Amino acid sequence: MLLSTFPAAESLMPLIQLAQSEDLGAPPDDVTSRLMFAEGKEGVATLVQKEVGVCCGLRLVGLICHAYDPRLRVEQIPGFHEEILEGRFNEARTMPLLRIRGPMRSLLSAERVILNFLQRLSGVATATNRFVRRVEGTQAKILDTRKTIPGFRLLDKYAVRAGGGHNHRMGLYDGLLVKDNHLAPLPVTEIAPFLRGLVSAARREAPSRLVEVEVDRLDQLAEVFKVPGIDVVLLDNMDCPAMEQAVAMRAKLADHPPQLEASGGVTLETVRSIAQTGVERISVGAITHSARALDLGLDLEVAD
């Protein structure tokens, strides 16, 4: 189940508390809500998806509500359960997602932060889903990158999974990716000897760690293919004919050939052609760094 992979609450609380403190200030105060509503006034808010797309981040609502006021209660709407809605592509223009009951002051104070989180994550999930649907019927998977908002990486990468995509490495610490800037000082003829030593050291240190090498020319690729133990070769900003050549070159390798990953210049208009070259992986920075927020709303009413 998708929600079983949702980030642990303790890893998210610092980010929620940061959002809360920058909105409420110190000492915390929502001037408008405090002056307009008596302390005991109760309300109910309905979270509504107002645009076609993928809903993502519902589990955050309870965490945010608890941070603002433990008296805020999240309720499932009959027929609209969190497990069903999370990661679901909704074609309706308006869909209720859940309700929140509790003090009006707290509901109003938490409103913007709830929407900021969920609109962002639903936007990432929706953007990812659009790419995933474009490559249906091919062997290519859509992957994210490290182009995420600071502090949001765990959530952004969860949203990618909610949209049907896959995660690349989480950060610099959990995967070895030799990029063009790492290889820039080396002549082409020295790439293979250098990588043999690097891959050997990496495998001694952590045998199961991902080892990936980026190239932007086919002559570099030929040298990389001489080195055993590389999991993935990233084809940076290559056009489709060049990627087709790369796939053909890879087909000649006998034992454990690496997967090929396309990156750079990937758009909704180009992604299917890229997938049809035969690469297994397509990394798309835009699904996180340029995702448009999905339109969600929190409709509030004073409780009877």
Summary of the structure (lengths in Angstrom):
residues: 304
radius of gyration: 23.4
end to end distance: 37.1
largest distance: 77.5
contacts: 968
relative contact order: 0.16
helix: 43%
strand: 20%
